[in-house]
């Protein structure tokens, strides 16, 4: 007897079973929300502190030396 369409829960469950069979496991991580005003303010504060550093030019030279812009 044919069954109806699978629910989203059933599809996700089967997908996770396949991934586990491949030796994978789910991991959940939480990261800062870059859309918040608090994050933006802190990012600006930190970037300003770095740019005013006595070694700002050395730091920037290092970043440029280790950066790969070939795909840009």
Buried (B, 14 or more C-beta within 10 A) or exposed (E): EEEEEEEEEEEEEEEEEEEEEEEEEEEEEEEEEEEEEEEEEEEEEEEEEEEEEEEEEEEEEEEEEEEEEEEE
